Amino acid sequence: MAHSLSAQKRVRQNIKRRALNRWRKRDLHDALVEYDEAILHASVEDAQKQLTDLYKLIDRTAAKGVIHRKTADRKKSRLAARLNAKAATA
């Protein structure tokens, strides 16, 4: 247990930040699962609209430091590739 006041404050801040980061990561995960469902069952236009919203969420999550920016770029690239594959088969 932290003894100094500043160390106690850091513990409190870390708890708050961890909770917020977990919420942001969970929100991103839920959006990715929803996009997967759209790729499987929705039209290409609906998936395209969802992809633009997902790009914004991924960029915002990376900007907050929850995920690395290169991880965000990789996710966006793979999501676009999945959409392009669906569009090619449709």
DSSP file (Angstrom, degrees, kcal/mol; ACC not computed):
  #  RESIDUE AA STRUCTURE BP1 BP2  ACC     N-H-->O    O-->H-N    N-H-->O    O-->H-N    TCO  KAPPA ALPHA  PHI   PSI    X-CA   Y-CA   Z-CA
    1    1 A M              0   0    0      0, 0.0     2,-0.1     0, 0.0     7,-0.1   0.000 360.0 360.0 360.0 139.8    0.0    0.0    0.0
    2    2 A A        -     0   0    0      1,-0.1     3,-0.0     5,-0.1     0, 0.0  -0.449 360.0-172.5 -71.7 141.8    1.2    3.5   -0.9
    3    3 A H        +     0   0    0     -2,-0.1    -1,-0.1     5,-0.0     2,-0.1   0.806  58.2  75.0-104.7 -40.1    2.1    5.6    2.1
    4    4 A S  S  > S-     0   0    0      1,-0.1     4,-2.2     4,-0.0     5,-0.2  -0.371  82.5-121.2 -76.5 157.5    2.8    9.1    0.7
    5    5 A L  H  > S+     0   0    0      1,-0.2     4,-2.2     2,-0.2     5,-0.2   0.889 112.8  51.3 -63.4 -40.2   -0.1   11.3   -0.4
    6    6 A S  H  > S+     0   0    0      1,-0.2     4,-2.2     2,-0.2    -1,-0.2   0.886 109.8  49.6 -67.6 -37.2    1.2   11.6   -3.9
    7    7 A A  H  > S+     0   0    0      2,-0.2     4,-1.9     1,-0.2    -1,-0.2   0.882 110.2  51.1 -68.3 -37.2    1.5    7.8   -4.2
    8    8 A Q  H  X S+     0   0    0     -4,-2.2     4,-2.0     2,-0.2    -2,-0.2   0.898 109.9  50.0 -64.8 -39.5   -2.0    7.4   -2.9
    9    9 A K  H  X S+     0   0    0     -4,-2.2     4,-2.7     1,-0.2    -2,-0.2   0.911 107.9  53.2 -65.2 -41.6   -3.3    9.9   -5.5
   10   10 A R  H  X S+     0   0    0     -4,-2.2     4,-2.6     1,-0.2    -1,-0.2   0.887 107.0  52.6 -60.9 -38.7   -1.4    8.0   -8.3
   11   11 A V  H  X S+     0   0    0     -4,-1.9     4,-1.9     2,-0.2    -1,-0.2   0.924 110.4  47.6 -62.4 -44.0   -3.2    4.8   -7.2
   12   12 A R  H  X S+     0   0    0     -4,-2.0     4,-2.0     1,-0.2    -2,-0.2   0.916 113.0  48.2 -62.8 -43.0   -6.6    6.5   -7.4
   13   13 A Q  H  X S+     0   0    0     -4,-2.7     4,-2.8     1,-0.2     5,-0.2   0.903 109.7  52.5 -64.5 -40.9   -5.8    8.0  -10.8
   14   14 A N  H  X S+     0   0    0     -4,-2.6     4,-2.4     1,-0.2    -1,-0.2   0.879 107.8  51.6 -63.7 -37.5   -4.5    4.6  -12.1
   15   15 A I  H  X S+     0   0    0     -4,-1.9     4,-2.0     2,-0.2    -1,-0.2   0.929 112.6  45.4 -64.6 -44.9   -7.8    2.9  -11.0
   16   16 A K  H  X S+     0   0    0     -4,-2.0     4,-2.2     1,-0.2    -2,-0.2   0.925 114.7  47.4 -64.2 -44.7   -9.9    5.6  -12.8
   17   17 A R  H  X S+     0   0    0     -4,-2.8     4,-2.7     1,-0.2     5,-0.2   0.881 110.3  52.4 -66.9 -37.8   -7.8    5.5  -16.0
   18   18 A R  H  X S+     0   0    0     -4,-2.4     4,-2.4    -5,-0.2    -1,-0.2   0.916 109.8  49.0 -64.3 -42.1   -7.8    1.7  -16.1
   19   19 A A  H  X S+     0   0    0     -4,-2.0     4,-1.9     2,-0.2    -2,-0.2   0.911 113.0  47.1 -63.2 -42.4  -11.6    1.6  -15.8
   20   20 A L  H  X S+     0   0    0     -4,-2.2     4,-2.3     2,-0.2    -2,-0.2   0.901 112.5  48.9 -67.2 -40.8  -11.9    4.2  -18.6
   21   21 A N  H  X S+     0   0    0     -4,-2.7     4,-2.5     2,-0.2    -2,-0.2   0.886 110.2  51.3 -66.2 -38.5   -9.4    2.3  -20.9
   22   22 A R  H  X S+     0   0    0     -4,-2.4     4,-2.3    -5,-0.2    -1,-0.2   0.892 109.8  50.6 -64.8 -37.9  -11.2   -1.0  -20.3
   23   23 A W  H  X S+     0   0    0     -4,-1.9     4,-2.4     2,-0.2    -2,-0.2   0.921 111.4  47.8 -64.3 -43.9  -14.5    0.7  -21.2
   24   24 A R  H  X S+     0   0    0     -4,-2.3     4,-2.1     1,-0.2    -2,-0.2   0.904 112.9  47.7 -64.7 -41.0  -13.0    2.1  -24.4
   25   25 A K  H  X S+     0   0    0     -4,-2.5     4,-2.3     2,-0.2    -1,-0.2   0.885 112.3  49.5 -68.0 -38.1  -11.5   -1.2  -25.4
   26   26 A R  H  X S+     0   0    0     -4,-2.3     4,-2.6     2,-0.2    -2,-0.2   0.894 109.5  52.1 -66.3 -40.0  -14.7   -3.0  -24.7
   27   27 A D  H  X S+     0   0    0     -4,-2.4     4,-1.9     2,-0.2    -2,-0.2   0.902 110.8  48.0 -61.9 -42.1  -16.6   -0.4  -26.8
   28   28 A L  H  X S+     0   0    0     -4,-2.1     4,-2.2     2,-0.2    -2,-0.2   0.915 110.9  50.9 -64.4 -43.8  -14.2   -1.0  -29.7
   29   29 A H  H  X S+     0   0    0     -4,-2.3     4,-2.2     1,-0.2    -2,-0.2   0.914 109.4  50.1 -60.9 -44.2  -14.6   -4.8  -29.3
   30   30 A D  H  X S+     0   0    0     -4,-2.6     4,-2.2     1,-0.2    -1,-0.2   0.889 110.2  50.5 -62.1 -39.3  -18.3   -4.6  -29.4
   31   31 A A  H  X S+     0   0    0     -4,-1.9     4,-2.0     2,-0.2    -1,-0.2   0.872 109.1  51.6 -67.4 -36.6  -18.2   -2.4  -32.6
   32   32 A L  H  X S+     0   0    0     -4,-2.2     4,-2.1     2,-0.2    -2,-0.2   0.898 109.9  48.7 -66.1 -39.9  -15.9   -4.9  -34.2
   33   33 A V  H  X S+     0   0    0     -4,-2.2     4,-1.9     2,-0.2    -2,-0.2   0.900 110.5  51.2 -65.7 -40.1  -18.3   -7.8  -33.5
   34   34 A E  H  X S+     0   0    0     -4,-2.2     4,-1.8     1,-0.2    -1,-0.2   0.878 109.3  50.7 -64.2 -37.4  -21.1   -5.7  -34.8
   35   35 A Y  H  X S+     0   0    0     -4,-2.0     4,-2.5     2,-0.2    -2,-0.2   0.889 106.0  55.6 -66.5 -39.6  -19.1   -5.1  -38.0
   36   36 A D  H  X S+     0   0    0     -4,-2.1     4,-1.8     1,-0.2    -2,-0.2   0.904 108.0  48.9 -58.6 -41.5  -18.5   -8.8  -38.4
   37   37 A E  H  X S+     0   0    0     -4,-1.9     4,-2.8     1,-0.2     5,-0.5   0.886 109.9  51.6 -65.1 -38.6  -22.2   -9.4  -38.3
   38   38 A A  H  X S+     0   0    0     -4,-1.8     4,-1.8     1,-0.2    -2,-0.2   0.892 107.8  52.1 -66.0 -38.9  -22.7   -6.7  -40.9
   39   39 A I  H  < S+     0   0    0     -4,-2.5    -1,-0.2     1,-0.2    -2,-0.2   0.898 116.3  40.8 -63.0 -39.5  -20.1   -8.4  -43.1
   40   40 A L  H  < S+     0   0    0     -4,-1.8    -2,-0.2    -5,-0.2    -1,-0.2   0.897 134.1  12.9 -76.2 -40.2  -21.9  -11.7  -42.8
   41   41 A H  H  < S+     0   0    0     -4,-2.8    -3,-0.2    -5,-0.1    -2,-0.2   0.676 108.2  73.5-117.8 -21.3  -25.5  -10.7  -43.1
   42   42 A A  S  < S-     0   0    0     -4,-1.8     2,-0.0    -5,-0.5    -4,-0.0  -0.363  82.8 -90.2 -95.7 174.2  -25.9   -7.1  -44.2
   43   43 A S     >  -     0   0    0     -2,-0.1     4,-2.1     1,-0.1     5,-0.2  -0.291  37.0-108.7 -76.5 167.5  -25.5   -5.5  -47.6
   44   44 A V  H  > S+     0   0    0      1,-0.2     4,-2.3     2,-0.2     5,-0.2   0.868 118.8  54.6 -65.9 -36.3  -22.2   -4.0  -48.8
   45   45 A E  H  > S+     0   0    0      2,-0.2     4,-2.1     1,-0.2    -1,-0.2   0.906 108.7  47.7 -65.7 -40.9  -23.5   -0.5  -48.5
   46   46 A D  H  > S+     0   0    0      1,-0.2     4,-2.2     2,-0.2    -1,-0.2   0.909 112.7  48.9 -65.0 -41.4  -24.5   -1.0  -44.9
   47   47 A A  H  X S+     0   0    0     -4,-2.1     4,-2.1    -9,-0.2    -2,-0.2   0.877 109.3  53.1 -65.9 -36.8  -21.2   -2.5  -44.1
   48   48 A Q  H  X S+     0   0    0     -4,-2.3     4,-1.7     2,-0.2    -1,-0.2   0.912 109.4  48.2 -64.3 -42.3  -19.4    0.4  -45.8
   49   49 A K  H  X S+     0   0    0     -4,-2.1     4,-1.4     1,-0.2    -2,-0.2   0.898 112.7  48.6 -64.2 -39.9  -21.3    2.9  -43.7
   50   50 A Q  H  X S+     0   0    0     -4,-2.2     4,-2.2     1,-0.2    -1,-0.2   0.848 106.0  58.7 -68.4 -33.3  -20.5    1.0  -40.6
   51   51 A L  H  X S+     0   0    0     -4,-2.1     4,-2.5     1,-0.2    -1,-0.2   0.893 102.4  52.2 -64.9 -39.6  -16.8    0.8  -41.6
   52   52 A T  H  X S+     0   0    0     -4,-1.7     4,-1.6     1,-0.2    -1,-0.2   0.898 111.4  46.9 -64.8 -38.5  -16.5    4.6  -41.7
   53   53 A D  H  X S+     0   0    0     -4,-1.4     4,-1.9     1,-0.2    -1,-0.2   0.884 111.7  51.7 -66.6 -37.4  -18.0    4.8  -38.2
   54   54 A L  H  X S+     0   0    0     -4,-2.2     4,-2.7     2,-0.2    -2,-0.2   0.873 104.8  55.9 -68.1 -37.4  -15.6    2.1  -37.1
   55   55 A Y  H  X S+     0   0    0     -4,-2.5     4,-2.7     1,-0.2     5,-0.2   0.925 107.6  49.7 -57.3 -44.8  -12.6    3.9  -38.5
   56   56 A K  H  X S+     0   0    0     -4,-1.6     4,-2.3     1,-0.2    -2,-0.2   0.910 111.7  47.8 -62.4 -42.7  -13.5    6.9  -36.4
   57   57 A L  H  X S+     0   0    0     -4,-1.9     4,-2.3     2,-0.2    -1,-0.2   0.907 112.1  49.2 -65.6 -42.0  -13.8    4.8  -33.3
   58   58 A I  H  X S+     0   0    0     -4,-2.7     4,-2.3     2,-0.2    -2,-0.2   0.924 112.2  48.2 -63.8 -44.4  -10.5    3.0  -33.9
   59   59 A D  H  X S+     0   0    0     -4,-2.7     4,-2.3     1,-0.2    -1,-0.2   0.902 112.1  49.1 -63.5 -40.5   -8.7    6.3  -34.5
   60   60 A R  H  X S+     0   0    0     -4,-2.3     4,-1.6    -5,-0.2    -1,-0.2   0.895 110.9  50.4 -66.1 -39.4  -10.2    7.9  -31.4
   61   61 A T  H  <>S+     0   0    0     -4,-2.3     5,-1.8     1,-0.2     6,-0.8   0.898 112.5  46.7 -65.4 -40.3   -9.1    4.8  -29.4
   62   62 A A  H ><5S+     0   0    0     -4,-2.3     3,-1.0     1,-0.2    -2,-0.2   0.873 108.4  55.6 -68.8 -36.7   -5.6    5.0  -30.7
   63   63 A A  H 3<5S+     0   0    0     -4,-2.3    -1,-0.2     1,-0.3    -2,-0.2   0.842 105.0  53.1 -65.4 -32.3   -5.4    8.7  -30.1
   64   64 A K  T 3<5S-     0   0    0     -4,-1.6    -1,-0.3    -5,-0.1    -2,-0.2   0.590 116.5-116.6 -77.7 -10.2   -6.3    8.1  -26.4
   65   65 A G  T < 5S+     0   0    0     -3,-1.0    -3,-0.2    -4,-0.4    -2,-0.1   0.596  81.4 122.2  87.2  11.1   -3.4    5.6  -26.2
   66   66 A V  S   <S+     0   0    0     -5,-1.8     2,-0.3     1,-0.2    -4,-0.2   0.905  83.7  18.4 -73.6 -40.6   -5.6    2.6  -25.4
   67   67 A I  S    S-     0   0    0     -6,-0.8    -2,-0.3    -9,-0.1    -1,-0.2  -0.907  96.2 -97.9-123.8 158.0   -4.2    0.8  -28.5
   68   68 A H     >  -     0   0    0     -2,-0.3     4,-2.1     1,-0.1     5,-0.1  -0.398  29.5-122.0 -72.6 150.3   -1.1    1.5  -30.4
   69   69 A R  H  > S+     0   0    0      1,-0.2     4,-2.1     2,-0.2    -1,-0.1   0.833 113.3  51.4 -66.1 -31.6   -1.4    3.6  -33.6
   70   70 A K  H  > S+     0   0    0      2,-0.2     4,-2.2     1,-0.2    -1,-0.2   0.836 107.4  53.2 -74.8 -30.6    0.1    0.8  -35.8
   71   71 A T  H  > S+     0   0    0      2,-0.2     4,-2.4     1,-0.2    -2,-0.2   0.901 108.9  50.3 -64.4 -40.5   -2.3   -1.6  -34.3
   72   72 A A  H  X S+     0   0    0     -4,-2.1     4,-2.4     2,-0.2    -2,-0.2   0.920 110.4  49.0 -62.9 -44.5   -5.1    0.7  -35.3
   73   73 A D  H  X S+     0   0    0     -4,-2.1     4,-2.3     1,-0.2    -2,-0.2   0.899 111.2  50.1 -62.6 -40.8   -3.8    1.0  -38.8
   74   74 A R  H  X S+     0   0    0     -4,-2.2     4,-2.3     2,-0.2    -1,-0.2   0.913 110.6  49.4 -64.6 -42.8   -3.5   -2.8  -39.1
   75   75 A K  H  X S+     0   0    0     -4,-2.4     4,-2.3     1,-0.2    -2,-0.2   0.926 111.4  49.1 -61.8 -44.7   -7.1   -3.3  -37.9
   76   76 A K  H  X S+     0   0    0     -4,-2.4     4,-2.2     1,-0.2    -2,-0.2   0.900 110.8  50.7 -62.9 -40.7   -8.4   -0.7  -40.4
   77   77 A S  H  X S+     0   0    0     -4,-2.3     4,-2.1     1,-0.2    -1,-0.2   0.916 112.0  46.3 -63.7 -43.6   -6.5   -2.4  -43.2
   78   78 A R  H  X S+     0   0    0     -4,-2.3     4,-1.9     2,-0.2    -1,-0.2   0.863 111.3  51.9 -69.6 -35.1   -7.8   -5.8  -42.4
   79   79 A L  H  X S+     0   0    0     -4,-2.3     4,-1.9     2,-0.2    -1,-0.2   0.907 110.6  48.5 -66.3 -41.0  -11.4   -4.5  -42.0
   80   80 A A  H  X S+     0   0    0     -4,-2.2     4,-2.6     1,-0.2    -2,-0.2   0.884 108.8  53.8 -65.8 -38.0  -11.2   -2.8  -45.4
   81   81 A A  H  X S+     0   0    0     -4,-2.1     4,-2.1     1,-0.2    -1,-0.2   0.890 107.7  50.5 -64.1 -38.5   -9.8   -6.0  -47.0
   82   82 A R  H  X S+     0   0    0     -4,-1.9     4,-1.9     2,-0.2    -1,-0.2   0.899 111.3  48.1 -65.8 -39.3  -12.8   -8.0  -45.6
   83   83 A L  H  X S+     0   0    0     -4,-1.9     4,-2.6     2,-0.2    -2,-0.2   0.913 111.0  50.6 -66.5 -42.0  -15.2   -5.5  -47.0
   84   84 A N  H  X S+     0   0    0     -4,-2.6     4,-2.0     1,-0.2    -2,-0.2   0.875 108.9  52.0 -63.8 -37.0  -13.5   -5.5  -50.4
   85   85 A A  H  X S+     0   0    0     -4,-2.1     4,-1.5     2,-0.2    -1,-0.2   0.902 111.0  47.3 -65.6 -40.3  -13.6   -9.3  -50.5
   86   86 A K  H  X S+     0   0    0     -4,-1.9     4,-1.5     1,-0.2    -2,-0.2   0.909 111.4  50.8 -66.6 -41.1  -17.3   -9.2  -49.8
   87   87 A A  H  < S+     0   0    0     -4,-2.6    -2,-0.2     1,-0.2    -1,-0.2   0.860 108.0  53.4 -64.9 -34.7  -17.9   -6.6  -52.5
   88   88 A A  H  < S+     0   0    0     -4,-2.0    -1,-0.2     1,-0.2    -2,-0.2   0.854 111.8  44.4 -69.1 -33.8  -15.9   -8.7  -55.0
   89   89 A T  H  <        0   0    0     -4,-1.5    -1,-0.2     1,-0.2    -2,-0.2   0.735 360.0 360.0 -82.0 -21.6  -18.1  -11.8  -54.3
   90   90 A A     <        0   0    0     -4,-1.5    -1,-0.2    -5,-0.1    -2,-0.2   0.470 360.0 360.0 -81.8 360.0  -21.4   -9.8  -54.4
